[in-house]
Amino acid sequence: MEKYKYLYYVEYFCPHEFKRDFERAKKYEMEKFNVVLTEKDYIKDGRYYDTFLISDNFITENQALEFAKEQTKKTKEEAIVRAGWFSYNEFNELELYELDKNYFESFYAGGENE
């Protein structure tokens, strides 16, 4: 068994997570500071990226790219394809060992971002 596998995965926007997290943050801001949190401020503070999910791993780049394109068509938001070296942990589950910092593909609404 090889020690590391080079695999791809996709970080993609999840509208349900966004709505849930935004509502939770809005309630917290009102209770704690008596301030109405706007969606614009929520996004500006960077909490938007907390509502991204991570896909299962893909063996081929094409599989990951197609998954990203499909997600962006559905959500009209960004999806990011990343890659890295994975290894098996003590529970025999794959986990990211090292991110490939040279690989990054970004999609928006079914098309590749520049």
C-alpha positions in Angstrom: 0.0 0.0 0.0 1.4 3.4 -1.0 1.9 5.9 1.8 0.4 8.9 0.1 -2.4 9.4 -2.4 -2.7 12.5 -4.5 -6.5 13.3 -4.5 -8.7 16.3 -5.4 -11.6 17.7 -3.4 -14.0 20.6 -3.7 -14.9 23.4 -1.3 -18.4 24.6 -2.3 -20.9 27.1 -1.0 -23.9 25.6 0.8 -27.0 28.0 0.9 -28.6 26.1 3.8 -25.5 26.4 5.9 -25.2 30.1 5.0 -28.8 30.8 6.0 -28.5 28.8 9.3 -25.2 30.5 10.3 -26.3 33.9 9.3 -29.5 33.6 11.4 -27.5 32.3 14.4 -25.0 35.2 14.1 -27.9 37.7 13.7 -29.5 36.5 16.8 -26.3 36.6 18.7 -25.5 40.2 17.6 -28.9 41.3 18.7 -28.8 39.6 22.1 -25.2 40.6 22.9 -24.9 44.1 21.3 -28.5 45.1 20.4 -27.3 45.5 16.8 -29.0 44.2 13.7 -26.5 42.2 11.7 -27.0 42.7 7.9 -26.1 40.0 5.4 -23.7 42.4 3.8 -21.8 42.8 7.1 -21.9 39.1 7.7 -20.3 38.4 4.4 -17.8 41.3 4.8 -16.6 39.9 8.1 -15.5 36.7 6.2 -18.1 34.4 7.8 -19.4 33.6 4.4 -16.6 31.1 3.9 -17.7 29.2 7.1 -20.7 28.1 5.0 -18.6 26.1 2.5 -18.7 22.3 2.6 -15.9 20.0 1.6 -16.8 17.2 -0.9 -15.6 13.6 -0.8 -12.2 13.0 -2.4 -11.9 12.5 -6.1 -9.3 10.3 -7.8 -9.2 12.3 -11.0 -9.1 16.0 -11.7 -11.9 15.8 -14.2 -14.3 14.3 -11.6 -13.5 17.2 -9.2 -13.9 19.8 -11.9 -17.2 18.4 -13.0 -18.5 18.3 -9.4 -17.5 21.9 -8.9 -19.1 23.1 -12.1 -22.4 21.4 -11.1 -22.4 22.9 -7.6 -21.9 26.4 -9.0 -24.7 25.9 -11.5 -27.0 25.1 -8.6 -25.9 27.7 -6.1 -24.6 30.5 -8.4 -21.8 30.8 -5.9 -18.1 29.9 -5.8 -16.6 26.4 -5.7 -12.9 25.8 -5.3 -11.1 22.7 -6.5 -8.0 21.8 -4.4 -5.6 18.9 -4.3 -3.2 17.4 -2.0 -1.5 14.3 -0.6 -3.6 12.2 1.6 -2.7 9.4 4.0 -4.6 6.9 6.1 -4.9 7.7 9.8 -5.1 5.2 12.7 -8.8 4.6 11.9 -8.0 3.7 8.3 -9.6 6.9 7.0 -8.1 9.2 4.5 -7.0 12.6 5.8 -5.2 15.5 4.2 -1.5 15.2 4.8 -0.3 18.1 2.8 -2.1 20.6 0.6 -0.7 21.2 -2.9 -0.3 25.0 -2.8 0.3 25.1 -6.5 -3.1 23.6 -7.5 -6.2 25.8 -7.3 -9.2 26.0 -9.6 -12.1 28.3 -8.9 -15.5 28.2 -10.5 -18.5 30.5 -10.4 -21.9 29.7 -11.9 -20.7 26.8 -14.0 -17.7 28.6 -15.5 -14.0 28.8 -14.5 -12.9 32.0 -12.8 -9.8 33.7 -14.0 
